[in-house]
């Protein structure tokens, strides 16, 4: 039996709305014609997405230095780094491809400001972005001589071990 599909606009904390087509979701009379938020979350795999941690590792300072998200929501941002040169890292969940999660991740370094919402790139700041496929395990998304941006499953010892055998995003 074919399940209906419905396009839905989801707005997340001052982010631009994201149009998502969710297979198998349809509004009910009980919901006043709206989709149930729990059904939407289940269709998006939100619980599984949230089981991933994004870690901005200031490895130049030391092994445990950095900032991490408490799970990765469909969109988010994190500002982290030495007090004189923090980075702004943003992410956006794009889609599932089989068992994999596809994200767009961007980093701006250095930025001024006290929080992600008011971060302003400094003159000459480096802006890096890539679309990555997360298949599980520890994944180094991007790195330079100051920081590494890493995705890893919740429950992995923190900070995750990174060496020559660690998978790196292309």
QUIVENGI-V274559 format. One record per backbone hydrogen bond with DSSP energy under -1.0 kcal/mol. NH is the residue of the N-H (numbers start at 1). CO is the residue of the C=O. Records with the same first field share a line. If there is no record, write none. Layout:
NH=CO  CO
This chain:
6=22
8=20
10=18
15=12
18=10
20=8
22=6
24=4
25=22
32=29
33=28
40=36
41=37
42=38
43=39
44=40
46=41
49=45
50=46
51=48
52=49
53=152
55=150
56=67
57=148
58=65
59=57
60=146
61=58
62=58
65=62
67=56
69=54
71=69
76=91
78=89
80=87
85=82
87=80
88=108
89=78
90=106
91=76
92=104
93=74
94=102
95=102
97=100
100=97
101=134
102=95
103=132
104=92
105=130
106=90
107=128
108=88
109=126
111=86
112=120
118=115
119=116
120=112
122=110
125=122
126=109
128=107
130=105
132=103
134=101
139=151
140=167
141=149
142=149
144=147
148=57
149=142
150=55
151=139
152=53
154=51
156=153
166=163
169=140
